[in-house]
């Protein structure tokens, strides 16, 4: 019995070690390569910032739809954009943000709506963790570890070999288009292709699962606890999204109130009203969460004003 | 509860093994059988509690009729009881599975819009109805004597075979429960490796292939596929169905052996067949045997004239097709195989028999022909309707275009070939990944030994063993762990998918 268990364990460990080694030699998945690239640029820029800073945290909605440069200019604060990829999930995004935050900093959390809930790891997170950030497994929820370890399969790797054989021709989704504030610069209206316009037009309202603010997701509680222990100020901002008529209905108003309550109960200050962060379709790039530079300018000006209502700004933004 | 789900693998199976082990130790075989029956009912009810009454009723009615047949000495009365029993089963199957099919067919034929009944198909009804009909017939023929209800119920609900077979003869399984029913380290170490082979077939091969196959068949509902799409759809589904169903059967056999029970073999490398006759001796073997014993032989089998014999073959295969699903595509699939069998018999008797050694030399040609004919038939088996099936077949044999991903010339640095449409078919990533995967799958199908060969299983009562290089204990363990490791990607990395045969 002991012999069988020993051989089983050793075989399993050997196979797993071999797999991890292969993953680190094989080409990275396309999405993981982009995520890794933008995190490298953003974290390097954040590390260079001297003095207290304001870090905007979220998925690609934050990456595309807020412009830290605009908010910095408007408020005089040192603002950086740490938006990455919603597929990573809220738990990973907040955990990763801790590495860039220090005492005296302000964390503006603008999680896309689906990220404010405890969800199992996505294939994006599994592929990213297994190929670029394996140490995250040590910090992950115990329940999610098997999905992280086995969420990126040999079949996925074969597909990525094929995807990596093609040169990346699009001006979008390139780490080199991220500027020194961590903002995306390629999301100009000129780069908006017809299929992107159609994708935005065909998107319905966000899915609004009414969460329970009295029982918030553990990863948000953990982040709030960590921030308080490390003297990091917490602000909840609204994820920028395309306007839809449904958002003015009582159902969605109740949902947005609860979304906000999840954060406010944990000590987050709330930056403004959700309705100020709804953009027209012409302000969007390729999805209901991704603004183009024109939309990002509008959302960032709104955030600058709302930010200065709840925090001291060296400069008052233009109304 | 799916065999490939986390709740089955990490909760139901270990708990059932532990509880059955404890029950056998404490109360012997009767208590062990009770625990296993309760676990099996839970297994079924977890999935579809609403159907528990139906399966319960079916078991009770069949047991009552079988008992009445066994008690009755008058031949005429026995026959009446048997007829009533078979009719009850067919009526239940007809109502739950075929009522809407017949109503829709009548509506289509008359051009009217008839009623549609709101009937859900109870899980596994085709399997347990068929098996219980066999039990009634065996009781009528005196092959089975009166049995305790406890034994009969377990023979039907025993969870490894309940949902999708293998189809069992009552006498074969119950004698094993009397002689070999046990749970211990040895039974688990015998059964688990076979279960692991099945799990790997399902989650590491069938499920990844289905990712490509399903969108292609969906596309076929809109119009003809191009050449590579057509072949990818047909070959992909051929591989998917084999690895899915034979994987399920291996898992069932492995699970049975964990309780000391040897379930019959269901697959023996069917795609290596050199004739359709041979194919049906290697594919879904227990269904073929049931159709032969309970339909083909009663119809007269091959003891009647040539014309009736071939007519019987067509009837059996047509009904076999209908058993798989309530749709005309399944009926046609059955008829197609019936026709294949008739032609195969005619060729064998009238041509092949006179070819002498040349016939043996033609084996590779026969094998290719058999495989292609089977692939064509699976298109009808999978497609939602005839136009979709024809759209796939058109892509395979008379394509309007032969399309390759436009990125191929760029990646491999060559000038695009004329007469090939560059782009418009499968994407570059799908194309390369699918054909790589299909290559691996068919290498296993044609060149690897099957589970019966690896484990030296005969499907009877003798315990399986390992053969060849895997006969060394450490090699056995390492191979099993390797299968578990590769399966873990499918178990943890995605939502468990249903086995294809569960819907039949």
Interface residues (C-beta under 8 A of the other chain):
Chain A: X1 X4 X7 X8 X11 X12 X15 X16 X123 X126 X146 X147 X149 X150 X151 X152 X153 X154 X155 X158 X159 X161 X162 X163 X165 X166 X167
Chain B: X185 X189 X204 X208 X407 X410 X411 X428 X429 X431 X432 X433 X436 X437 X474 X477 X478 X480 X481 X482 X484 X485 X486 X488 X489 X490 X491 X492 X493
